[in-house]
Amino acid sequence: MANVKSGDIVVPGDPLCVIEEFTPSFGTYEENGVVYAATSGAVAVDVKKREIRVVNPDGSIRLSLPVKGDVLLGEVINVYDQRAEVTVVKRNDTDIHNALIGEVHISNVTRRYVKSMYDVLRPSDIVRARALNTHQIPVQLSLVGPEFGVIYAKCSKCGYPLTYTAPNNLICLRCENRETRETANDYGQRFGLEPRPDLAPRRRAPRGPPRGNRRTRPMGRRRLPPRQQHDGRRPPRGRSAGQRTGRGSRRR
């Protein structure tokens, strides 16, 4: 394995050690049992903790880019029709010293059909997402999964925290405004917001009488075509009255 020691200068992609020697920390990542440098800087080896990291020459921690599968926490800053931008501040429940820019495409929000990004996300929403790429900026994010999605949101009218009522349905207890989000299964719990399922929107009853099939549909009077409509008297059989009384009506 590569022979590196504390103080060595490395660049992204340089092999540092195997996972059996040291565990990866800030500025490093592991792939197929090998620890690589995720950023340029100086190697710092902690023998007691059995960790290896890449830091600035003065010892300060450098930016550590996420890897595929990391759980990220951030705030939505911009929402467009087909995508949204997120400022990532936590990686696997650990604070990131320098915020990262993440991006959520509308195809990575949910498995159901979504017409516009405004129906599932709004600016200032706090989201929990999963990283889809490794050491790339912007970080591609996914909200698919019960544990991912919006975990905190504010009312777009008055700014009051929204309360969970039903899946993807929120209500403002101050102005009674209802909004939709792609919520996580633990929405609001981290911020002390209790769900209110009793305020869930009611389903509207279908308008008009139910449509039945031919068997259940009530039978009405059959309307005859114009040729068969008459005054109620039975039409004569065979020849018409004019044919019986008129002369020369019979064809010869």
Short mmCIF file of the C-alpha atoms (twelve columns), coordinates in Angstrom:
data_MODEL
# 
_entry.id   MODEL 
# 
loop_
_atom_site.group_PDB 
_atom_site.id 
_atom_site.type_symbol 
_atom_site.label_atom_id 
_atom_site.label_alt_id 
_atom_site.label_comp_id 
_atom_site.label_asym_id 
_atom_site.label_seq_id 
_atom_site.Cartn_x 
_atom_site.Cartn_y 
_atom_site.Cartn_z 
_atom_site.pdbx_PDB_model_num 
ATOM 1   C CA . MET A 1   0.000    0.000  0.000   1 
ATOM 2   C CA . ALA A 2   1.018    3.616  -0.472  1 
ATOM 3   C CA . ASN A 3   3.437    4.764  2.195   1 
ATOM 4   C CA . VAL A 4   2.041    8.094  3.465   1 
ATOM 5   C CA . LYS A 5   2.629    9.827  6.754   1 
ATOM 6   C CA . SER A 6   1.448    12.948 8.526   1 
ATOM 7   C CA . GLY A 7   2.416    16.099 6.661   1 
ATOM 8   C CA . ASP A 8   2.506    14.573 3.176   1 
ATOM 9   C CA . ILE A 9   0.777    16.673 0.507   1 
ATOM 10  C CA . VAL A 10  -1.816   14.790 -1.544  1 
ATOM 11  C CA . VAL A 11  -4.370   15.592 -4.242  1 
ATOM 12  C CA . PRO A 12  -7.850   14.129 -4.833  1 
ATOM 13  C CA . GLY A 13  -7.695   10.468 -5.828  1 
ATOM 14  C CA . ASP A 14  -4.353   9.682  -4.189  1 
ATOM 15  C CA . PRO A 15  -4.433   6.340  -2.304  1 
ATOM 16  C CA . LEU A 16  -3.632   6.761  1.375   1 
ATOM 17  C CA . CYS A 17  -4.037   3.370  3.056   1 
ATOM 18  C CA . VAL A 18  -6.280   0.342  3.317   1 
ATOM 19  C CA . ILE A 19  -9.336   0.259  5.531   1 
ATOM 20  C CA . GLU A 20  -7.660   -2.228 7.885   1 
ATOM 21  C CA . GLU A 21  -4.956   0.322  8.731   1 
ATOM 22  C CA . PHE A 22  -6.974   3.514  9.282   1 
ATOM 23  C CA . THR A 23  -10.625  4.529  8.926   1 
ATOM 24  C CA . PRO A 24  -11.466  7.442  6.605   1 
ATOM 25  C CA . SER A 25  -12.296  10.827 8.122   1 
ATOM 26  C CA . PHE A 26  -12.557  14.429 6.837   1 
ATOM 27  C CA . GLY A 27  -11.198  14.880 3.334   1 
ATOM 28  C CA . THR A 28  -11.058  11.153 2.560   1 
ATOM 29  C CA . TYR A 29  -13.298  8.387  1.297   1 
ATOM 30  C CA . GLU A 30  -13.215  4.613  1.057   1 
ATOM 31  C CA . GLU A 31  -13.765  2.545  -2.075  1 
ATOM 32  C CA . ASN A 32  -13.234  -1.214 -2.392  1 
ATOM 33  C CA . GLY A 33  -11.315  -1.312 0.881   1 
ATOM 34  C CA . VAL A 34  -8.893   1.491  -0.064  1 
ATOM 35  C CA . VAL A 35  -8.916   4.968  1.490   1 
ATOM 36  C CA . TYR A 36  -8.387   7.835  -0.992  1 
ATOM 37  C CA . ALA A 37  -7.938   11.571 -0.653  1 
ATOM 38  C CA . ALA A 38  -11.118  13.499 -1.477  1 
ATOM 39  C CA . THR A 39  -9.420   16.898 -1.570  1 
ATOM 40  C CA . SER A 40  -5.941   18.363 -1.788  1 
ATOM 41  C CA . GLY A 41  -4.039   19.121 1.396   1 
ATOM 42  C CA . ALA A 42  -1.835   17.591 4.065   1 
ATOM 43  C CA . VAL A 43  -2.252   14.104 5.515   1 
ATOM 44  C CA . ALA A 44  -3.024   13.905 9.226   1 
ATOM 45  C CA . VAL A 45  -2.865   10.486 10.911  1 
ATOM 46  C CA . ASP A 46  -4.408   9.910  14.347  1 
ATOM 47  C CA . VAL A 47  -2.846   6.718  15.705  1 
ATOM 48  C CA . LYS A 48  -5.010   6.622  18.836  1 
ATOM 49  C CA . LYS A 49  -8.321   6.903  16.978  1 
ATOM 50  C CA . ARG A 50  -7.003   4.939  14.000  1 
ATOM 51  C CA . GLU A 51  -8.186   7.703  11.625  1 
ATOM 52  C CA . ILE A 52  -6.661   9.381  8.611   1 
ATOM 53  C CA . ARG A 53  -7.765   12.737 7.227   1 
ATOM 54  C CA . VAL A 54  -6.700   15.465 4.795   1 
ATOM 55  C CA . VAL A 55  -6.480   18.967 6.281   1 
ATOM 56  C CA . ASN A 56  -5.068   22.372 5.471   1 
ATOM 57  C CA . PRO A 57  -1.332   22.897 6.068   1 
ATOM 58  C CA . ASP A 58  -2.209   24.800 9.257   1 
ATOM 59  C CA . GLY A 59  -4.238   21.853 10.563  1 
ATOM 60  C CA . SER A 60  -7.739   23.231 9.925   1 
ATOM 61  C CA . ILE A 61  -10.338  20.904 8.447   1 
ATOM 62  C CA . ARG A 62  -10.903  21.094 4.728   1 
ATOM 63  C CA . LEU A 63  -14.106  20.584 2.799   1 
ATOM 64  C CA . SER A 64  -15.181  16.955 2.648   1 
ATOM 65  C CA . LEU A 65  -17.410  16.121 -0.309  1 
ATOM 66  C CA . PRO A 66  -20.225  13.587 0.180   1 
ATOM 67  C CA . VAL A 67  -20.207  10.135 -1.326  1 
ATOM 68  C CA . LYS A 68  -23.107  8.204  -2.824  1 
ATOM 69  C CA . GLY A 69  -25.516  7.051  -0.131  1 
ATOM 70  C CA . ASP A 70  -24.689  9.721  2.456   1 
ATOM 71  C CA . VAL A 71  -27.633  11.197 4.349   1 
ATOM 72  C CA . LEU A 72  -27.592  14.978 3.969   1 
ATOM 73  C CA . LEU A 73  -29.526  17.750 5.692   1 
ATOM 74  C CA . GLY A 74  -30.039  21.164 4.151   1 
ATOM 75  C CA . GLU A 75  -32.270  24.138 3.408   1 
ATOM 76  C CA . VAL A 76  -34.025  24.787 0.108   1 
ATOM 77  C CA . ILE A 77  -32.875  28.125 -1.291  1 
ATOM 78  C CA . ASN A 78  -34.317  28.170 -4.828  1 
ATOM 79  C CA . VAL A 79  -37.213  26.308 -6.426  1 
ATOM 80  C CA . TYR A 80  -37.759  26.077 -10.168 1 
ATOM 81  C CA . ASP A 81  -40.308  24.215 -12.232 1 
ATOM 82  C CA . GLN A 82  -38.196  21.066 -12.677 1 
ATOM 83  C CA . ARG A 83  -35.520  21.321 -9.977  1 
ATOM 84  C CA . ALA A 84  -34.594  22.859 -6.640  1 
ATOM 85  C CA . GLU A 85  -31.337  24.017 -5.055  1 
ATOM 86  C CA . VAL A 86  -30.396  23.070 -1.506  1 
ATOM 87  C CA . THR A 87  -27.693  24.332 0.849   1 
ATOM 88  C CA . VAL A 88  -26.319  21.214 2.563   1 
ATOM 89  C CA . VAL A 89  -25.152  21.811 6.155   1 
ATOM 90  C CA . LYS A 90  -25.038  18.286 7.647   1 
ATOM 91  C CA . ARG A 91  -23.597  15.020 6.418   1 
ATOM 92  C CA . ASN A 92  -24.577  11.857 8.308   1 
ATOM 93  C CA . ASP A 93  -25.615  14.006 11.314  1 
ATOM 94  C CA . THR A 94  -22.224  15.752 11.329  1 
ATOM 95  C CA . ASP A 95  -21.924  19.483 10.700  1 
ATOM 96  C CA . ILE A 96  -20.230  20.566 7.477   1 
ATOM 97  C CA . HIS A 97  -17.907  23.499 8.075   1 
ATOM 98  C CA . ASN A 98  -18.361  24.857 4.553   1 
ATOM 99  C CA . ALA A 99  -21.885  24.521 3.190   1 
ATOM 100 C CA . LEU A 100 -22.317  22.593 -0.055  1 
ATOM 101 C CA . ILE A 101 -24.718  23.176 -2.927  1 
ATOM 102 C CA . GLY A 102 -27.077  20.309 -3.717  1 
ATOM 103 C CA . GLU A 103 -29.646  19.895 -6.455  1 
ATOM 104 C CA . VAL A 104 -32.898  17.928 -6.529  1 
ATOM 105 C CA . HIS A 105 -34.445  17.052 -9.878  1 
ATOM 106 C CA . ILE A 106 -38.186  16.546 -10.094 1 
ATOM 107 C CA . SER A 107 -37.656  12.898 -11.074 1 
ATOM 108 C CA . ASN A 108 -35.840  12.254 -7.777  1 
ATOM 109 C CA . VAL A 109 -38.533  13.609 -5.455  1 
ATOM 110 C CA . THR A 110 -41.092  10.802 -5.385  1 
ATOM 111 C CA . ARG A 111 -42.252  7.789  -7.352  1 
ATOM 112 C CA . ARG A 112 -45.643  9.354  -8.035  1 
ATOM 113 C CA . TYR A 113 -46.272  11.876 -10.793 1 
ATOM 114 C CA . VAL A 114 -45.433  15.485 -9.899  1 
ATOM 115 C CA . LYS A 115 -46.447  18.273 -12.264 1 
ATOM 116 C CA . SER A 116 -44.277  21.030 -10.782 1 
ATOM 117 C CA . MET A 117 -41.576  21.325 -8.141  1 
ATOM 118 C CA . TYR A 118 -43.656  23.989 -6.399  1 
ATOM 119 C CA . ASP A 119 -46.125  21.268 -5.375  1 
ATOM 120 C CA . VAL A 120 -43.547  19.419 -3.249  1 
ATOM 121 C CA . LEU A 121 -40.901  21.968 -2.168  1 
ATOM 122 C CA . ARG A 122 -40.736  25.648 -1.252  1 
ATOM 123 C CA . PRO A 123 -37.848  27.982 -0.343  1 
ATOM 124 C CA . SER A 124 -36.736  27.806 3.326   1 
ATOM 125 C CA . ASP A 125 -37.899  24.178 3.672   1 
ATOM 126 C CA . ILE A 126 -35.560  21.916 5.666   1 
ATOM 127 C CA . VAL A 127 -35.070  18.603 3.864   1 
ATOM 128 C CA . ARG A 128 -33.335  15.304 4.514   1 
ATOM 129 C CA . ALA A 129 -31.968  13.751 1.328   1 
ATOM 130 C CA . ARG A 130 -29.676  11.027 0.044   1 
ATOM 131 C CA . ALA A 131 -26.604  11.718 -2.085  1 
ATOM 132 C CA . LEU A 132 -26.648  10.200 -5.583  1 
ATOM 133 C CA . ASN A 133 -23.076  10.972 -6.698  1 
ATOM 134 C CA . THR A 134 -19.582  10.917 -5.207  1 
ATOM 135 C CA . HIS A 135 -17.318  13.950 -4.778  1 
ATOM 136 C CA . GLN A 136 -19.132  16.163 -7.235  1 
ATOM 137 C CA . ILE A 137 -20.539  19.666 -6.995  1 
ATOM 138 C CA . PRO A 138 -23.462  20.230 -7.058  1 
ATOM 139 C CA . VAL A 139 -24.414  17.150 -5.067  1 
ATOM 140 C CA . GLN A 140 -27.293  15.320 -6.739  1 
ATOM 141 C CA . LEU A 141 -29.954  14.613 -4.116  1 
ATOM 142 C CA . SER A 142 -32.890  12.221 -3.861  1 
ATOM 143 C CA . LEU A 143 -35.970  12.513 -1.661  1 
ATOM 144 C CA . VAL A 144 -37.364  9.095  -2.575  1 
ATOM 145 C CA . GLY A 145 -38.024  6.998  0.526   1 
ATOM 146 C CA . PRO A 146 -40.140  7.289  3.684   1 
ATOM 147 C CA . GLU A 147 -37.299  8.742  5.773   1 
ATOM 148 C CA . PHE A 148 -36.429  11.425 3.195   1 
ATOM 149 C CA . GLY A 149 -38.251  14.631 2.329   1 
ATOM 150 C CA . VAL A 150 -39.283  17.837 4.072   1 
ATOM 151 C CA . ILE A 151 -38.855  17.714 7.865   1 
ATOM 152 C CA . TYR A 152 -39.711  21.361 8.570   1 
ATOM 153 C CA . ALA A 153 -41.607  24.004 6.606   1 
ATOM 154 C CA . LYS A 154 -43.115  27.439 7.140   1 
ATOM 155 C CA . CYS A 155 -46.348  28.938 5.895   1 
ATOM 156 C CA . SER A 156 -45.850  30.839 2.638   1 
ATOM 157 C CA . LYS A 157 -48.390  33.470 3.774   1 
ATOM 158 C CA . CYS A 158 -47.522  34.312 7.394   1 
ATOM 159 C CA . GLY A 159 -44.248  32.434 8.049   1 
ATOM 160 C CA . TYR A 160 -45.652  30.332 10.912  1 
ATOM 161 C CA . PRO A 161 -44.435  26.695 11.159  1 
ATOM 162 C CA . LEU A 162 -46.670  24.286 9.298   1 
ATOM 163 C CA . THR A 163 -48.234  21.353 11.141  1 
ATOM 164 C CA . TYR A 164 -48.489  17.834 9.713   1 
ATOM 165 C CA . THR A 165 -52.053  16.559 9.199   1 
ATOM 166 C CA . ALA A 166 -51.784  13.784 6.595   1 
ATOM 167 C CA . PRO A 167 -49.137  12.475 4.187   1 
ATOM 168 C CA . ASN A 168 -47.875  15.444 2.139   1 
ATOM 169 C CA . ASN A 169 -50.526  17.747 3.647   1 
ATOM 170 C CA . LEU A 170 -49.709  20.580 6.063   1 
ATOM 171 C CA . ILE A 171 -51.720  23.310 7.754   1 
ATOM 172 C CA . CYS A 172 -50.861  26.625 9.393   1 
ATOM 173 C CA . LEU A 173 -52.471  26.864 12.834  1 
ATOM 174 C CA . ARG A 174 -52.306  30.664 12.706  1 
ATOM 175 C CA . CYS A 175 -53.967  31.545 9.389   1 
ATOM 176 C CA . GLU A 176 -55.417  28.089 8.553   1 
ATOM 177 C CA . ASN A 177 -53.586  28.030 5.223   1 
ATOM 178 C CA . ARG A 178 -53.112  24.550 3.756   1 
ATOM 179 C CA . GLU A 179 -50.085  23.601 1.675   1 
ATOM 180 C CA . THR A 180 -48.576  20.461 0.166   1 
ATOM 181 C CA . ARG A 181 -45.046  19.140 0.574   1 
ATOM 182 C CA . GLU A 182 -43.175  15.884 0.026   1 
ATOM 183 C CA . THR A 183 -42.832  15.174 3.753   1 
ATOM 184 C CA . ALA A 184 -40.653  12.661 5.576   1 
ATOM 185 C CA . ASN A 185 -42.253  10.159 7.961   1 
ATOM 186 C CA . ASP A 186 -40.906  12.093 10.976  1 
ATOM 187 C CA . TYR A 187 -41.896  15.586 9.867   1 
ATOM 188 C CA . GLY A 188 -41.657  18.160 12.657  1 
ATOM 189 C CA . GLN A 189 -40.503  15.762 15.386  1 
ATOM 190 C CA . ARG A 190 -37.003  17.182 15.401  1 
ATOM 191 C CA . PHE A 191 -38.444  20.681 15.938  1 
ATOM 192 C CA . GLY A 192 -41.110  19.859 18.505  1 
ATOM 193 C CA . LEU A 193 -44.090  19.996 16.130  1 
ATOM 194 C CA . GLU A 194 -46.840  17.523 16.981  1 
ATOM 195 C CA . PRO A 195 -48.936  16.063 14.157  1 
ATOM 196 C CA . ARG A 196 -52.654  16.896 13.979  1 
ATOM 197 C CA . PRO A 197 -54.399  14.118 12.040  1 
ATOM 198 C CA . ASP A 198 -57.747  15.470 13.243  1 
ATOM 199 C CA . LEU A 199 -57.226  18.465 10.939  1 
ATOM 200 C CA . ALA A 200 -56.625  16.356 7.838   1 
ATOM 201 C CA . PRO A 201 -58.576  17.530 4.763   1 
ATOM 202 C CA . ARG A 202 -61.808  15.685 4.136   1 
ATOM 203 C CA . ARG A 203 -62.381  13.897 0.900   1 
ATOM 204 C CA . ARG A 204 -65.021  15.456 -1.307  1 
ATOM 205 C CA . ALA A 205 -68.055  13.370 -2.121  1 
ATOM 206 C CA . PRO A 206 -68.582  12.676 -5.823  1 
ATOM 207 C CA . ARG A 207 -70.972  15.092 -7.516  1 
ATOM 208 C CA . GLY A 208 -74.166  13.888 -9.201  1 
ATOM 209 C CA . PRO A 209 -75.900  10.490 -9.039  1 
ATOM 210 C CA . PRO A 210 -73.710  7.412  -9.325  1 
ATOM 211 C CA . ARG A 211 -73.318  6.054  -12.779 1 
ATOM 212 C CA . GLY A 212 -74.531  2.474  -13.082 1 
ATOM 213 C CA . ASN A 213 -74.017  -0.097 -15.778 1 
ATOM 214 C CA . ARG A 214 -76.714  -1.427 -18.055 1 
ATOM 215 C CA . ARG A 215 -77.834  -4.017 -15.553 1 
ATOM 216 C CA . THR A 216 -78.271  -1.601 -12.637 1 
ATOM 217 C CA . ARG A 217 -79.432  1.437  -14.644 1 
ATOM 218 C CA . PRO A 218 -83.239  1.917  -14.337 1 
ATOM 219 C CA . MET A 219 -85.125  1.086  -17.504 1 
ATOM 220 C CA . GLY A 220 -87.191  3.929  -18.945 1 
ATOM 221 C CA . ARG A 221 -89.639  4.094  -21.831 1 
ATOM 222 C CA . ARG A 222 -87.932  3.117  -25.006 1 
ATOM 223 C CA . ARG A 223 -87.919  5.907  -27.542 1 
ATOM 224 C CA . LEU A 224 -88.832  4.718  -31.001 1 
ATOM 225 C CA . PRO A 225 -87.162  6.076  -34.083 1 
ATOM 226 C CA . PRO A 226 -89.169  8.641  -36.089 1 
ATOM 227 C CA . ARG A 227 -90.408  6.059  -38.593 1 
ATOM 228 C CA . GLN A 228 -92.046  3.942  -35.883 1 
ATOM 229 C CA . GLN A 229 -93.699  6.777  -33.930 1 
ATOM 230 C CA . HIS A 230 -97.526  6.806  -34.236 1 
ATOM 231 C CA . ASP A 231 -100.640 7.996  -32.424 1 
ATOM 232 C CA . GLY A 232 -101.081 4.889  -30.339 1 
ATOM 233 C CA . ARG A 233 -103.187 2.916  -32.840 1 
ATOM 234 C CA . ARG A 234 -101.846 -0.304 -34.210 1 
ATOM 235 C CA . PRO A 235 -100.747 0.147  -37.817 1 
ATOM 236 C CA . PRO A 236 -102.630 -2.012 -40.313 1 
ATOM 237 C CA . ARG A 237 -101.023 -5.167 -41.441 1 
ATOM 238 C CA . GLY A 238 -100.151 -5.812 -44.994 1 
ATOM 239 C CA . ARG A 239 -101.207 -3.105 -47.419 1 
ATOM 240 C CA . SER A 240 -101.937 0.398  -46.225 1 
ATOM 241 C CA . ALA A 241 -105.402 1.920  -46.306 1 
ATOM 242 C CA . GLY A 242 -104.563 3.849  -49.436 1 
ATOM 243 C CA . GLN A 243 -103.374 0.752  -51.169 1 
ATOM 244 C CA . ARG A 244 -106.655 -1.105 -50.274 1 
ATOM 245 C CA . THR A 245 -109.068 1.583  -51.450 1 
ATOM 246 C CA . GLY A 246 -107.211 3.320  -54.229 1 
ATOM 247 C CA . ARG A 247 -107.458 2.143  -57.768 1 
ATOM 248 C CA . GLY A 248 -104.376 1.449  -59.750 1 
ATOM 249 C CA . SER A 249 -102.191 1.288  -56.672 1 
ATOM 250 C CA . ARG A 250 -101.490 -2.357 -57.242 1 
ATOM 251 C CA . ARG A 251 -98.568  -2.912 -59.400 1 
ATOM 252 C CA . ARG A 252 -99.221  -4.986 -62.420 1 
# 
